[in-house]
Structure formats: C-alpha cells, structure tokens
Amino acid sequence: MRRAVMAAAVLTASVAVTLTPVTSSAAAPYKGANTAAVQDDFNGDGYRDLAVGAPGAANGSVAEAGSVVVLYGSKSSVSATRRTVVTQNTSGIPGTAEPGDEFGTAVAGADLDRDGYADLIVGAPGEDVGSKRSRGTVTVVWGGSGELKGATAFAPPAGFGDGMTYCGFGMSLATGDMDGDGAPELTVGSRCEGASYTGPFKRTGTAASTYREPRMGMARGVVMGDVNGDGRAERFWLPGPTDGDGRGPVWLDRRGTSVDETMDNWPLKLPYADGHTGQIGDVNGDGYGDLITGIADDSAGAARKGGEIQVLYGSAQGITAGQKPKVFHQATGGVPGTAEKGDRFGWSLGIGDVDGDGYADVLVGSPGEGVGTRAWAGTAVLLRGSAAGPTTAKAAAYTQNTASVPDTAEAGDEFGAAVHLTDLTGDGRAEAVVGVPGENTDGLLWTARGASTGPVKGGSFDIPGKSAGITVRNGDARFGAALPGVHVEL
C-alpha cells in the first residue's frame, strides 16, 4: 500500500493524465450535470459508458494494487477494444500503486465540474496515508471530448477518523444534486465516518464546501436520489450490520448540504427498513424515485434465508418513517430459484428500464447461489417494474449455464457479485451487465442488450479481464467486482 502523506485540504492539485493536459473547465458550457446520460458519458459521444473495477489487478510488477477499466458505449454496445485502463501507475494519476491499495473497489460517475462530460470517481479504501493503515483515498479522473483528460486526488476533510485506523475512505461513493443548483454533490463512505463535498467542483482542486458526517459513527454505504420529486437528491446512509441490528439500519439524512448538527437536522431512522446495499430508481413509474435495499447476509438471522431485497416507494412526501417496505426473496412466489443458506440474494442491485416500458426494472445479484453442485457459481434475477412496483411476472434468472449465455458455471465464479442496468447503445433500453469476478484469475463481465422481452441472451457476450487490459500477478484481479452502485463489504 502507498505510504505518502496526504494534505488535509479538501482536494489536492489537479494533474494531467497521459493524453492531453487541460485547464480548469469551470467556465465551460453547462450541459446538464445532473442528468443520467451525462453522469455516464465520459467522452461526450452521446453514449453512456461503463466503469468496471478490478481491485485485485496488478499494476506492472505490483500485485493486487487495483485497476479500473472504462468501456465506451456505442450503437453496438461496449467492447474490450474501446477502453481506457486507469491505475495509480498511469501517468498523471495521483499516488503510486502498492499491494493492497484496492484501487477500483468502488466506482461512480458524475459531471462534477459541470462541463457536460461525466467524471470518473474511484475509491481505493486500502490505501495507506502516512502512518495510517488503510486510510483510503478517492481519485477523480476528469472526462472530456473523446477521452479522460486529468486527475485529482481527494483527501478526507480535516479531523476525519481521528484516532481511528483502517477507515477505508472510498469504500462506497454516491453523487446527487442535493441543493438543486445543477452541481452534483459527492459523498464518500468508510468504516469510520462519512465525508461530503458540495459542488460545484473545480479542476484546480476545490469544492464549494466539505464536511464530515461524524454523527453516523459508521457510514459504510450511502445512496443518493430524488424520492420526493422536488429536483433535489435525498441522501440515505447504510451503516451495515451494527450491534443489535444485523440487518443494517437505514437513515434518511435531513441536513442536506449544511454543516448544522442540531437535533432538528439529526438523521431520521426508518424503523421498518433494513439494508446493506441500495439503489434509487422509479420502479412504479410515478415520477418519484424509490429506494431498493438488499440484505444478503443471512447469518445469525440477519436476512431471510438466502437473502432479500426491500422496496420503499417515493412520493410527494418522500419516504417516511412509517412506511413499511415491500419484501422479495427467493421464497417469494414467482421469484426464480430456491432460498438456501448463503445464496447472498441482494448482494448487488441494478435499476434500469430493460424493456423500454417506462418502469425501471431491478436486477438482483446472488453470487453465493449454487448451480447444480457448483457452490458460489452465482446467479442474477430480474424483477420487472410495473405500476405496482417490482413484480414477479416475467421474472427471470440468469447463470452461466443458462441457454445462450456464454461460458459455463463453475464453483467460485460469483456471477452476480456486481450488477448494473444501463443503456449503453442509446436505444432507450438498458443492457444487463453482470460482474463475474471469480472467473479464472482475471474475472469477467457479461452483457446482454435490452429488449421488450427483457435481456436478450442470444448474442450476449463476455469480456474477460485480460482482454480488457487487466494484469494478473500473484492473486486474482477480480475484474467485475465493482460496477456503479452501492455495495457494503460485511
């Protein structure tokens, strides 16, 4: 792990990447930073792109330092040949690759500087900072016309994690426009406390403001999205399993972008909600974002046998404390599969409109699912959205033994360790993207295009990590372990 002293300032200075140095883009034309398309389009060609983390990848001779591959979308979807590989050994990227940095454990995209191009955000929670083991860092690689063009390292706010070790700053990332000014905010999760940065951001290395989230104690996961239709994102904290609550509490942050810590702004605990991971999307088509959470750990009675997901519906009043979630698990009628101990149903979540009917669908990863006698081969289950929310009608499960899905299910593949639904081809229907980090020593990504009938298995394809530029040395690269979205390591 890297042992370099990081400044306590909000951001360090911007540096040029290997391609073309750029100056600050604060005066560039604003094209809509908080739109879904711009949040995903790093090179400005009009197609959403895909960031894939490989936290165990080698950087040259350095084993298990971590890498991120950006696969560029097009009319024909993504491919291994249209890509950019980013590591801490890439020229112009801050830091130095060291074993165990875990660069690429979390990935996200947002137009932080409001120039109309998505910026790549990468968490490296294993990074040592000075004498503090696994303090963690976050890096932003700036998007631009045709390419990613510059990088900045984010340091935690002053006082972050004082007296604490192994914080893992950057283990989760979330972005959203919380104050309605068109400039997304960035929130970073860790094992110690959260850190928030208020946009707009400048490439010179500053945010409008920054503050810690010490009230949460542990803020491993964070989700942001508009659940009340006012054009401003709400923020939900997912601390993960806590003493006395193995299912994981869910907190609605009422502070917004203020540093005020009065009791009036204390986060609201949602007493009926649970979750270790989460996503927000409109699954019932009413114009309000809905919160989907997953509780995959069924040890000690944390989740239902095999794991579960919960749905909390947004409204003009947002998501309220009295609301009880709708629950799905593999013992729910119509959900494919059989609930078995350790399936990890809900380990990862993807939300997007696969069939173009106006309702967001939910893809649920279950990497612990056995396929035949092959333990931890993994599966992904699609639940279709409807006016009533997610439904088991036309629900489908996918494994590497499903007809027309490439490859073969093997023990330990972990198909579904990460999942994502996003429109990579611009046809209005989201592709299903599934990470298979346990495939061989490099890992794998499976992609199927969206259609009115759901993900099309015929013509779906794999992208192995090595084909995408990932290097393996003395360990597993785990390409596909991270896709955009929240996952909390237990």
C-alpha positions in Angstrom: 0.0 0.0 0.0 1.2 3.5 -0.7 2.7 5.4 2.3 2.6 9.0 1.3 1.5 11.9 3.4 -1.7 13.5 2.0 -2.6 17.1 2.7 -5.6 17.7 4.9 -7.1 20.0 2.3 -10.3 19.1 0.5 -8.6 18.2 -2.7 -5.0 18.0 -3.9 -3.9 19.8 -7.0 -5.1 18.6 -10.4 -2.6 16.8 -12.7 -2.6 15.9 -16.3 -3.2 12.4 -17.5 -1.4 10.6 -20.2 -3.5 12.0 -23.0 -3.9 15.8 -23.0 -3.5 18.3 -20.2 -6.4 20.6 -19.6 -7.0 23.7 -17.6 -9.9 24.4 -15.2 -13.3 23.9 -17.0 -15.4 26.0 -14.7 -16.4 28.4 -17.5 -17.2 25.6 -20.0 -20.8 25.4 -21.3 -23.1 23.8 -18.8 -25.0 20.9 -20.4 -26.9 19.3 -17.6 -24.7 17.8 -15.0 -27.4 16.0 -13.1 -28.9 14.1 -16.0 -28.4 10.3 -16.1 -26.9 10.4 -19.6 -24.2 13.0 -18.7 -23.4 11.2 -15.5 -22.3 8.2 -17.5 -20.8 9.6 -20.7 -17.1 10.2 -20.1 -16.1 11.1 -23.6 -19.1 13.1 -24.8 -20.1 11.0 -27.8 -23.7 10.7 -26.7 -23.4 7.1 -25.4 -23.3 6.1 -21.8 -20.0 4.4 -20.8 -19.3 1.7 -18.2 -16.7 1.8 -15.4 -15.6 -1.6 -14.2 -13.4 -2.1 -11.1 -10.8 -4.8 -10.7 -9.5 -4.1 -7.1 -7.2 -7.1 -7.2 -5.5 -6.3 -10.5 -1.7 -5.9 -10.7 0.0 -2.7 -11.9 3.1 -3.8 -13.7 5.1 -5.8 -11.2 2.9 -4.7 -8.3 0.4 -7.3 -7.3 -3.1 -6.6 -6.1 -2.9 -2.8 -6.4 -6.1 -2.4 -8.4 -7.3 -1.0 -11.7 -10.4 0.5 -13.4 -11.4 -0.1 -17.0 -13.8 2.4 -18.7 -15.6 0.6 -21.6 -17.1 3.1 -24.0 -20.7 2.7 -25.2 -21.7 2.8 -28.8 -24.6 1.8 -31.1 -23.2 -1.7 -30.9 -22.7 -1.6 -27.1 -19.3 -1.9 -25.3 -16.3 -4.0 -26.3 -12.9 -4.8 -25.0 -11.1 -2.8 -27.7 -12.8 0.6 -26.9 -11.4 1.2 -23.5 -9.3 3.2 -21.1 -7.4 1.5 -18.3 -6.7 3.6 -15.2 -4.3 2.7 -12.4 -2.2 4.5 -9.9 0.7 3.8 -12.2 -1.0 5.6 -15.1 0.9 8.7 -16.0 -0.8 11.7 -14.4 -2.9 9.7 -11.9 -2.1 10.7 -8.3 -0.4 8.3 -6.0 1.7 5.2 -6.5 0.4 1.7 -6.9 1.2 -0.5 -3.9 0.0 -4.0 -3.0 -3.4 -3.9 -1.3 -4.4 -0.4 -2.3 -7.6 -1.9 -3.8 -8.0 0.9 -6.3 -11.3 0.3 -8.0 -13.2 -1.1 -5.0 -15.9 1.5 -5.7 -16.6 3.4 -9.0 -19.0 6.1 -9.8 -19.6 8.8 -12.4 -20.9 12.4 -12.3 -20.3 15.7 -14.0 -18.6 17.3 -11.0 -17.2 20.3 -12.8 -20.4 20.9 -15.0 -18.6 20.8 -18.3 -21.1 18.4 -19.9 -18.8 15.3 -19.5 -19.0 12.6 -16.8 -16.1 12.4 -14.5 -14.8 9.0 -13.2 -14.7 8.7 -9.4 -12.6 5.8 -7.9 -12.3 4.6 -4.4 -9.1 3.0 -3.1 -10.0 2.1 0.5 -6.9 0.0 1.1 -4.5 2.9 0.5 -2.2 3.8 3.4 -1.8 7.5 4.1 1.2 8.5 6.1 1.3 6.1 9.1 -2.4 5.3 8.9 -3.1 1.9 7.6 -5.9 1.5 5.0 -6.9 5.2 5.5 -8.2 5.2 1.9 -8.3 7.7 -0.9 -10.7 8.8 -3.7 -9.5 9.9 -7.2 -11.4 11.8 -9.8 -10.4 11.4 -13.4 -11.9 14.2 -15.5 -14.0 13.5 -18.5 -13.6 15.4 -21.8 -14.1 15.4 -25.5 -13.1 12.0 -26.7 -11.1 11.0 -23.6 -10.4 11.2 -19.9 -8.1 14.1 -19.5 -6.9 14.9 -16.0 -7.0 13.6 -12.4 -7.3 14.9 -8.8 -7.0 13.0 -5.5 -9.5 13.8 -2.8 -8.2 13.8 0.8 -10.7 13.3 3.7 -11.8 16.5 5.5 -9.7 17.8 8.4 -10.3 15.7 11.5 -11.7 12.7 9.6 -11.3 9.5 11.5 -9.1 11.0 14.3 -7.8 8.2 16.5 -9.2 5.5 14.1 -7.5 3.0 11.9 -8.4 1.0 8.8 -11.2 3.6 7.9 -11.3 2.5 4.3 -12.2 6.0 2.9 -13.6 5.4 -0.5 -15.2 2.0 0.1 -18.5 3.5 -1.2 -19.4 6.5 -3.3 -22.6 8.4 -4.1 -23.4 11.5 -6.1 -26.5 13.6 -6.5 -27.6 17.3 -6.7 -28.9 17.9 -3.1 -29.4 21.7 -3.3 -30.8 21.9 -6.8 -28.1 24.1 -8.3 -27.2 21.7 -11.1 -23.9 20.8 -9.5 -23.8 17.3 -8.0 -22.6 16.7 -4.5 -20.2 13.8 -3.7 -20.4 11.7 -0.6 -17.8 9.1 0.4 -18.4 6.2 2.8 -16.0 4.5 5.1 -15.8 2.3 8.2 -15.2 5.3 10.4 -17.4 8.2 9.2 -18.8 9.8 6.1 -17.4 12.8 4.2 -19.3 15.1 1.9 -18.2 17.5 -0.8 -20.6 20.2 -2.1 -20.5 21.1 -5.8 -19.6 22.8 -8.0 -16.1 21.4 -8.2 -13.1 23.0 -10.0 -10.2 21.1 -11.6 -7.8 23.2 -9.6 -8.7 21.1 -6.6 -11.6 22.7 -4.7 -15.2 22.1 -3.9 -17.7 24.7 -2.8 -17.6 23.2 0.8 -16.7 20.0 2.6 -17.7 18.5 5.9 -17.6 15.3 7.9 -20.5 13.1 8.9 -19.4 12.2 12.4 -22.9 11.6 13.7 -23.3 8.3 11.9 -20.3 6.7 13.6 -20.0 4.1 10.8 -21.1 5.2 7.3 -20.1 2.3 5.1 -22.8 2.8 2.5 -24.5 5.8 1.1 -27.3 6.2 -1.6 -28.5 9.4 -3.2 -31.5 10.2 -5.3 -34.7 12.3 -5.6 -37.5 10.5 -3.8 -40.0 13.4 -3.4 -39.9 14.9 -6.9 -38.5 18.3 -5.9 -35.5 18.1 -8.1 -33.1 17.7 -5.2 -31.5 14.4 -4.2 -32.1 12.9 -0.8 -29.3 11.0 0.9 -29.7 7.7 2.7 -27.0 6.2 5.0 -26.5 2.4 5.1 -24.1 1.7 8.0 -24.3 -2.0 7.5 -24.6 -4.5 10.4 -24.4 -2.8 13.8 -24.6 -4.0 17.3 -28.1 -5.2 17.9 -29.1 -4.7 14.2 -27.5 -7.3 11.9 -30.0 -6.4 9.2 -28.5 -2.9 8.9 -30.3 0.3 9.7 -31.4 2.8 7.1 -31.1 6.6 7.9 -32.5 9.5 5.9 -30.2 12.5 6.2 -32.1 15.7 6.9 -29.1 18.0 7.0 -28.7 18.5 3.2 -25.6 20.4 2.4 -25.5 22.2 5.7 -22.9 21.7 8.4 -25.5 22.3 11.1 -25.5 19.5 13.6 -28.5 20.5 15.7 -31.0 17.8 16.8 -33.5 19.3 14.3 -31.3 18.1 11.5 -30.4 14.7 13.0 -30.8 11.9 10.5 -34.2 10.1 10.6 -34.0 6.4 11.2 -36.5 4.4 9.1 -37.7 1.9 11.7 -39.1 -0.7 9.2 -36.3 -0.5 6.7 -33.1 -2.5 6.5 -30.2 -2.7 4.1 -26.6 -3.4 3.5 -26.7 -2.1 -0.1 -29.0 0.2 -2.1 -30.1 1.9 -5.3 -32.7 4.5 -6.2 -34.9 4.4 -9.3 -38.5 4.8 -10.3 -39.8 1.2 -10.3 -43.5 2.1 -10.4 -43.4 4.9 -13.0 -45.0 7.6 -10.8 -42.2 10.1 -11.2 -40.7 9.6 -7.8 -37.5 7.7 -7.0 -37.9 4.5 -5.0 -35.3 3.1 -2.6 -34.4 -0.5 -3.1 -32.1 -2.1 -0.5 -30.5 -5.5 -0.2 -29.8 -7.6 2.9 -27.7 -10.5 1.6 -26.2 -11.8 4.8 -28.5 -14.4 6.3 -26.1 -15.4 9.1 -27.5 -15.1 12.6 -30.9 -14.3 11.2 -29.9 -11.0 9.6 -31.9 -11.6 6.4 -34.4 -14.1 5.4 -32.9 -17.4 4.4 -30.8 -16.8 1.2 -31.1 -13.0 1.4 -33.8 -10.5 0.5 -34.5 -7.1 -1.0 -36.8 -4.4 0.2 -38.7 -1.6 -1.7 -39.6 1.7 -0.2 -41.7 3.9 -2.5 -41.1 7.6 -3.0 -43.9 10.1 -3.1 -44.6 13.9 -2.8 -43.8 13.4 0.9 -40.7 11.4 0.1 -40.0 8.2 2.1 -41.4 8.4 5.6 -40.6 6.7 8.9 -44.0 5.0 9.0 -43.6 3.3 5.6 -43.2 -0.5 5.6 -41.2 -1.9 2.7 -42.3 -4.5 0.2 -40.0 -7.5 0.5 -38.9 -10.0 -2.1 -36.7 -13.1 -1.5 -36.3 -16.5 -3.2 -39.2 -18.0 -1.2 -41.5 -15.3 -2.6 -43.9 -16.8 -5.1 -42.7 -16.3 -8.7 -39.1 -15.4 -7.8 -36.8 -17.8 -9.6 -34.6 -20.1 -7.5 -34.8 -21.7 -4.1 -33.9 -19.9 -0.9 -30.8 -21.6 0.5 -28.4 -20.6 3.2 -25.6 -18.4 1.9 -27.1 -17.6 -1.5 -26.5 -13.9 -0.9 -29.6 -12.7 -2.8 -29.4 -8.9 -2.7 -25.6 -8.7 -2.5 -25.8 -6.3 -5.5 -28.5 -4.3 -7.2 -29.1 -2.7 -10.6 -32.0 -0.5 -11.6 -32.9 0.5 -15.1 -35.6 0.1 -17.8 -34.6 -3.1 -19.7 -37.7 -3.3 -21.8 -38.5 0.3 -22.5 -42.0 0.3 -20.9 -41.3 3.3 -18.7 -40.9 1.3 -15.5 -37.4 0.7 -14.0 -36.6 -2.9 -13.5 -34.5 -4.4 -10.7 -31.6 -6.8 -11.3 -30.6 -8.7 -8.1 -27.2 -10.3 -7.8 -26.9 -13.6 -5.8 -23.2 -14.6 -6.1 -23.5 -17.3 -3.4 -26.1 -19.3 -5.4 -25.1 -22.8 -6.2 -25.6 -24.0 -9.8 -26.0 -27.8 -9.6 -23.2 -29.0 -7.4 -21.1 -25.9 -8.1 -21.0 -23.8 -5.0 -20.8 -20.0 -5.3 -21.3 -20.2 -9.1 -23.8 -17.3 -8.8 -27.0 -16.0 -10.4 -28.7 -12.8 -11.3 -32.5 -12.4 -11.0 -34.5 -9.8 -13.0 -37.8 -8.4 -11.5 -39.8 -6.3 -13.9 -41.1 -2.9 -12.8 -44.8 -2.1 -13.1 -47.4 0.5 -11.9 -47.4 -1.6 -8.7 -43.6 -1.7 -8.4 -41.4 -4.7 -8.9 -43.4 -7.8 -9.8 -42.6 -11.5 -10.2 -44.5 -11.6 -13.5 -41.9 -12.4 -16.2 -39.2 -12.7 -13.6 -36.1 -14.4 -15.0 -32.8 -15.8 -13.6 -29.5 -15.9 -15.4 -26.5 -18.1 -14.8 -23.5 -19.2 -16.9 -25.4 -22.4 -17.5 -28.5 -20.6 -18.9 -29.1 -21.4 -22.6 -27.3 -18.9 -24.9 -25.3 -17.3 -22.1 -21.6 -17.8 -22.9 -19.3 -19.9 -20.7 -20.1 -22.5 -18.1 -20.9 -22.1 -14.4 -18.1 -23.1 -12.2 -17.6 -23.2 -8.4 -16.5 -19.8 -7.1 -17.3 -17.8 -10.2 -19.5 -15.4 -8.2 -21.7 -14.5 -11.1 -23.7 -11.5 -9.8 -21.2 -10.2 -7.3 -21.9 -6.8 -9.1 -24.8 -6.0 -11.4 -25.8 -2.9 -13.3 -28.6 -1.8 -15.7 -27.7 1.0 -18.1 -28.5 1.9 -21.7 -25.1 1.6 -23.4 -26.4 1.6 -27.0 -28.7 4.6 -26.9 -31.8 2.7 -27.9 -33.8 3.5 -24.8 -33.5 0.1 -23.2 -31.0 -0.8 -20.6 -28.4 -3.5 -21.0 -27.9 -6.1 -18.2 -24.3 -6.1 -17.0 -23.1 -8.7 -14.6 -19.7 -9.0 -12.9 -18.1 -12.4 -12.5 -15.0 -11.6 -10.5 -14.2 -15.2 -9.6 -14.0 -16.3 -13.2 -10.4 -17.7 -13.7 -7.8 -15.4 -12.2 -8.8 -12.2 -14.0 -12.6 -12.0 -13.8 -15.3 -11.5 -16.4 -18.1 -9.2 -17.4 -21.3 -10.5 -19.0 -23.5 -8.1 -21.0 -26.9 -8.6 -22.7 -28.8 -6.0 -24.7 -32.2 -4.8 -23.5 -35.4 -5.6 -25.5 -39.2 -5.5 -25.0 -38.9 -9.2 -23.9 -36.1 -8.4 -21.4 -32.3 -9.1 -21.7 -31.5 -10.9 -24.9 -29.4 -14.0 -24.2 -28.7 -14.7 -27.8 -25.9 -12.5 -28.9 -24.9 -11.7 -25.3 -21.2 -11.7 -24.7 -18.4 -11.9 -22.2 -15.5 -9.5 -21.7 -12.7 -11.2 -19.8 -10.5 -9.0 -17.6 -7.3 -9.9 -19.5 -8.9 -8.9 -22.8 -9.9 -5.6 -21.3 -6.3 -4.8 -20.3 -6.2 -6.2 -16.8 -2.9 -7.6 -15.5 -2.8 -10.6 -13.0 0.1 -11.3 -10.7 0.2 -13.5 -7.5 -3.6 -13.3 -6.9 -7.0 -12.8 -8.5 -7.6 -9.5 -10.4 -11.4 -9.6 -9.7 -12.4 -7.7 -12.8 -16.1 -7.1 -12.5 -16.1 -6.9 -8.7 -17.2 -3.3 -8.8 -19.8 -1.5 -11.0 -21.6 1.8 -10.3 -23.8 1.4 -7.2 -23.5 0.7 -3.5 -22.2 -2.5 -2.0 -21.1 -2.8 1.6 -18.4 -5.4 2.4 -19.5 -7.2 5.5 
